[in-house]
Structure formats: structure tokens, C-alpha cells
Amino acid sequence: MNEPEELQRVAESLWSFLQTVGFVPGGEHAAWTGKVYSRSWTRGAGWKRDVVECHCRPKPSSVSLGASWMIPGPEDGDAVLVSAINSAHFFRGWPEYSVPVRLPMLGRFFEGRWLSHLLEDAKRSVQWLDECASRPGALAELERTDRNGPGRGTPIYQWVQRYIHDNAG
């Protein structure tokens, strides 16, 4: 399956911004998972790694944007996901960004609007990642009850807490 044009345009717009804040692309083309096309960008942030991901579902056409941060794992070095957000939901309360494609001419007309929302949320996502780069910001994020990541009170949660105390600036 070929990568949808919407995702190509989104990826170009995201890359224009993300490269200015230290991200590098996870690949030249979108990966097909069987349900969605996926692109990612990563940035080494000292003691943690930041990721921005964009997924495009072909039918019905929609785009989702996510951001997450990880740290090296305790034993084998595999990354531990500490926290992740769905940007549309986190910042707007939307499940995703709907792509208006039923009438191609109207879709292109309205594309600027939904794309500007997505880019605004990409900037807010990077700001969220930056806030999580400090010890106080990372620990505050770890306490957020609706956070996606290790469950409170688990051994890996306690290990993550210690890692942040020892390594975050």
C-alpha cells in the first residue's frame, strides 16, 4: 500500500518544525502496520529519549499525533516508556484529527485548518517533552494519574523514580 498523500504532507510539515528542535526522522518512509501508516521522529535529550509519532488511518481517513519519552531499562538496556500522550486528546479532548477527504476540493480547502491544529499540538507536545526534561517536571509527570506508563507502586515505577532522581537535571 502506498503512503497516503495526507500523511506525506503532514510529515513534511512536522519535519519542518521538528528538525528545528533537534529531532531526526525514524525512517525515510512511513511504515505500514496493517491498520495505519506510521512515521516517527526521535531526539536524544541527555538522560531520556523523546519521540513524536504520527499515524494515518486510510479509511475513514484520520491522523493521530503522539509524543512520549523513554529512559534506558534497568537490566538489558531496553527502553522503558515513562509517559506518552495522544496530542489531540491531551490538548483538545479530541480522539484524533479528522481528514476531510470525501470531497477532494473541499478537503484541500479545509486541510489548512486541521493541519494548523496538528502543528500547534506538535509544538505543544515538544513543550510538554521539554517540561519533562527537568527533575521536577519529570517527577510531576510521573505523578499524573492519567499518564500512560509504568503503574504506580510497581517495581519498575520505583526504578523509574530512582533513575529520574539520579539522572535528571
C-alpha positions, 0 to 999 in steps of 0.5 A, a space after each residue: 500500500 502506498 503512503 497516503 498523500 495526507 500523511 506525506 504532507 503532514 510529515 513534511 510539515 512536522 519535519 519542518 518544525 521538528 528538525 528545528 528542535 533537534 529531532 531526526 526522522 525514524 525512517 525515510 518512509 512511513 511504515 505500514 502496520 496493517 491498520 495505519 501508516 506510521 512515521 516517527 521522529 526521535 531526539 536524544 535529550 541527555 538522560 531520556 529519549 523523546 519521540 513524536 509519532 504520527 499515524 494515518 488511518 486510510 479509511 475513514 481517513 484520520 491522523 493521530 499525533 503522539 509524543 512520549 519519552 523513554 529512559 534506558 531499562 534497568 537490566 538489558 538496556 531496553 527502553 522503558 516508556 515513562 509517559 506518552 500522550 495522544 496530542 489531540 486528546 491531551 490538548 483538545 479532548 479530541 480522539 484524533 484529527 479528522 481528514 476531510 477527504 470525501 470531497 477532494 476540493 473541499 478537503 484541500 480547502 479545509 486541510 489548512 485548518 486541521 493541519 494548523 491544529 496538528 502543528 500547534 499540538 506538535 509544538 505543544 507536545 515538544 513543550 510538554 517533552 521539554 517540561 519533562 526534561 527537568 527533575 521536577 517536571 519529570 517527577 510531576 509527570 510521573 505523578 499524573 494519574 492519567 499518564 500512560 506508563 509504568 503503574 504506580 507502586 510497581 517495581 519498575 515505577 520505583 526504578 523509574 523514580 530512582 533513575 529520574 532522581 539520579 539522572 535528571 537535571 
